[in-house]
Amino acid sequence: DNLRRACAYRDRRGRRRQPEWIRAERYRPSYNKGPQSSGPVLLSRRHLQQDADSSERVLMDMRWGLVPSWFKKDDPSKMQFNTSNCRSDTMLKKSSYKGALLKGKRCVVLADGFYEWQRHSGGKQPYFIYFPQTKDTVAEEKEGDEEWRGWRLLTMAGIFDCWEPPAGGEMLYTYTIITVDASKDVSFIHHRMPAILDGDEAIRKWLDFAEVPTQEAVKLIQPTENIVFHPVSTFVNSVRNNTPECLAPIELGAKKEVKATPGSKVMLGWLKNSQEGSPQKKENDLPRWTSQFIHSPSPKKTSADILQQWLGKEGEPAAKKRKV
């Protein structure tokens, strides 16, 4: 299971582990996820098993759009407010999030990247935003190699809660993505961005609620400059469109879209064969995708070439569509 491998971590004893998939059969990868869809999140096992080590992680499929445990009505769709995103500056004040946050219900929302829209006189221009990738992304894996060499997932800080229907029935697990002021590089696209946890130490502190109290954990919630992006077609504006074309870079000047090639079929085949279980990048093989499509300066430019190589081999999706 490639998703589990991509989320490997070191436990308290320094042993390399992969999180257990809870309800893995529910996971459905997507190139274009919108609110109310389900997606994979990481959380501490202790939330599900009281005697578990709080540093141990599990993967669970949850619905995007937090339903507070105290919600009284019989149908979550009757909620009168949007809980897809949670502002960092008010998350300890608003009742929808405060209770869950103070109980340590912190999670990490996993995606290949997320979409954001830049407003301009002609409408909105979407961008795909993600972590820079290293050369390891396209390195050949060796038999028995435990290190994940695929796409580096974007790890966003979230809050989750568990709601029980008043009339009884299955518990509903849902989450919200915490947002912060946008970092300098992406502020021209939008003034807000997800709170991204960069590196396993930040992820560890955010998830280990028994060892890291809320007031310390919230210090991790801040903008990051360690991201790259490229413009994509307005094809992604509709969640009904769920194909590799959503991620294909476009050249803004000429509005000339980079067409998918048979490489996209290779990627989708790989995704299917991997039991829908990986979080690689969503995309198609891009014939002429060069660093000119990356808006950021030189050190980050290599991500474009790496993504091109990666998509030529395999690939995959878990992209998030974020609306503010």
N, C-alpha and C positions, 0 to 999 in steps of 0.2 A: 504494500500500500504506500504509494509515493507521498500522499499527503501526510501520513504519519512520519515518514522518513524526513520530510521537509521540516517537521516540527520537533525533531529530536533535540534532547537537552541533557544536561548533567544534573543528577540528583544531588542531595545533600552529601552523599558519600563520594561524589565524583564519578559515579557510574553513568555511562551513556544509556539513555532510555528513550523509547518512543511512547508518546501518549496513547492510551487505549482509546479506541473509537467507540463512543456510546451512540447507539442508534445509527450506525454507519449506513445502514440500508436506506436511510432517508435522504442521504446526500445527493444532490443533483447539481453538477457543475453548470455554470452559465457564463456567457460572455457579457451579460447585461442584466444584473440583478437590481431590482427596485425595492422600495419599502414593502413590507409584508411578505417578501420572499424569504426563504430559509437559506442559511449558510453556516459554514463551520466556525466555531469559536473554541478557544482554549480556556479552561478554568481549572481551579484546584480540585483535586479529587475529594477533598474534605467536604466540599459542598454536597457531595452525593453519598459520602461514607464518613461518618463522624470520627471513626478511629483511624482514618488514613493520615499519612504524612501530608501536611498542607503544601509541601513543595512538589508533590507529585501532580502531574498534569493529565487531564483527559481532554479529548476532543468530543464536542457534541454539536449536533445540528440544531440551531435555534432560529426562531423567526425574528426578522428585523422590524423593530417597532415595539418598545418596551410596554408591557402591560403590568402595572403595579400589582403586587400581591393583594393589596387592599381594595382593588376595583370590585364594586358590588354587583354590577349588572351581569346578566347571564351571557352576554355576547360582547367580546372585546372590540368588535367593529363599532360598537356604540360609543366608544371613547370620543370625547369632543375635542381632543387636542392631539397634535402630532408629536410622537416620541421617537422618531427615527434618529434624531440628533439631540444631543444634550450639551448645552454650553458649559464650558469649564467654570466660568465665573459665577454661575447660578446653580450648579449641580448639588451643592450642599445647602441650598435654600429651598429648592422646589420639591414638593412632597412626592412627586413622581419618581425622583431619583435619590433623594436624601436617605430614606429608610434603607433602600437596597445597598447604597454605598457605605453607610455606617455599619451594615452587617457584613461588609467585606465581599459583597457580590460583584467582584471585579472580574472582567474577562478580557480576552484578546481576540479581536475580530480579524479573521484571516481573509486576504484577497490578493490577487496578483497586482492590483492597483485599484484606483478609483477614478471616476469621471467627474469633471467639474466644468461649469459653463461660464464663459466670459461674455458679459453683456456688451454689445456695441450697437451702433446705429442701425445696422442691418438685421439685428436679432441676437442670437446667442451662438457662440463658437465653442463646441465641446473640446476638452483636452483629456488625455489619459495620463495619469500621474502615478509614479511607481518608484521603487528603490533602484539606485544604480546597480548594475550587475557586474560581477567580476568574471575573469576568464574561467574560473571554475565552473561557471554556469554551463559552459559547453565542453568541459573536459570529459574525456572518455571514462566511463565508470569501469572499474575492475571487479572481477568476481570476488564477492566477499567484502567489498568496500562498503563500509557503513556510513561514510560521509555522503551527505546529500549534495549533488552537484547540479541540481536543476535550478529553476527560477527561484530567486529569493523572494519569499512572500512579504507583502506589506503587512505589518502587524500594528493594528489600530487599537487603542485603549477603549474599552467599552464597559458598560454596567449591564448586568442582567437581573432578571427577577423570575419568579415562578408563580404562576397564577392558577388557582384551582377553581374550576367552574362551581358556582353555588349549588347546582343540582347534582354535583358529583361528576366524575369522568376523569379523563387523562389530564395530568398537569401540563400546563402550557409554559414552555421556556422561551423567553423573548429577550432581546437586547437592544441597547441604544449605543450609538457611536458618539464619543465625546469629541467636541470640536473646540478649536482654539483660534486665535488670530492667525492669519496666514503668515508664513515666513516670507521674507523679502522676495525670493525668486519667483514665488507663485502668486504674490498679492495682485499682480496685474490681471490674473485670471479671476480671482475671487478673494474677498476679504476674510473668509474663514477656511479652515482646513481641518481634517481629522487630527486628533492627537495621536501621533505616531510614536510607537515605542521602538527605538533603534538599538538593537542588540539584546542578547539574552539576559544580561544583568538587569536591564530595565524591565524586561518581560517577567523575570523571576520576582522582582520586588512588587510588580503590579499584581501578580497572581497569588503570591504567598500572603494571604490576608491574615494568617495566624501569627506570622513573624513580623510583618510590616504593617503598622497601623495606618488608618486612613490618612491622618494628617501628614505622614511621611510619604505615603504613596502618591498623594495628589501633587507633590512636587515634581513628579515625573511628567505631569501633563503640561506640555509646552510645545511650541512649534519646532519643526526640524528643517534644516536646510539640506539635509541629505536625501534629496529626491530629484528626479528628472521627469520630463514630460514631453509629449508631442501632441499636436492637434489631430483630431479625428473627424470623420464625417458626421454630419447631423443625422445620419442613419441611426446613430445610437440614441437619439432623442426619444424614440419609442421603445418601451421595454418589450414590445412584441418582436422586435428585431434582435435575434439572439444567434448571431453567426460571427465568424472571424472578422468580417468586414467592420464590425464595431470598433476594433482595435487598430485597423490599418491607418498608418500615418497619412496625412494629406499635405500637399504643398499649398500653404495659404494664399500665396500670391496669385497663382493660376487656378486655385480651387481644383487642382487636378488630383483625383484620387489615385492612390496606389492600388492597383488591382490585385486581388488574391490570385495565387497560382495553385497548381496541384499540391503544393506543400501544405496547404491548409487541410487537405484531405488526409495527408499523412498524420498531421497533428491530431485531428479528430479521431482517427483510427487508433492512435496511440492512447488517447484519453479513454476511449471506450474499453480498450484492452486492459487498461490499468485499473479497471473496476470503478471508474469515475472517481478514483480516490486521490488524485493528485492536485496540487495547487499551482502547477506551472503557469506560465504566462498564457494569456488568451491571445490568440492572434493567428494570422496566416503568414505564409512565407511571403516576404516582401521583396520583389525583384530589384528595386532601386532605392532601398531605404538607407540613406547615409546620415551622417551626423548633422546635416543641415536641418533636419526635422526636430532636432533636440534644441530647445531654446537656451539651454545653459552652456556656460563656457567650458573650456577644454577638458579638465580632468574627468568630467562626467560624459564626455562625448562617446567614450568607448562603449557605453551601454547600448547605443544604437547598433553598432556592429555586432555586439554580443547577442542582442535580441534577434537580429537578422539570422545569425548562425543558429541560434537556439530554435527559432521557429522553423528553420529549414530541416531540423532533425526531429523535433517532437513539439511539445508545447502544451498549452492548456489554459482553461479559464477559471476564474473565480472573482471576476471584477465586480466592483461595487458601483452602483449608481447612487450618488449622494445628492440630496436636495436639501437646501437650507430654507 
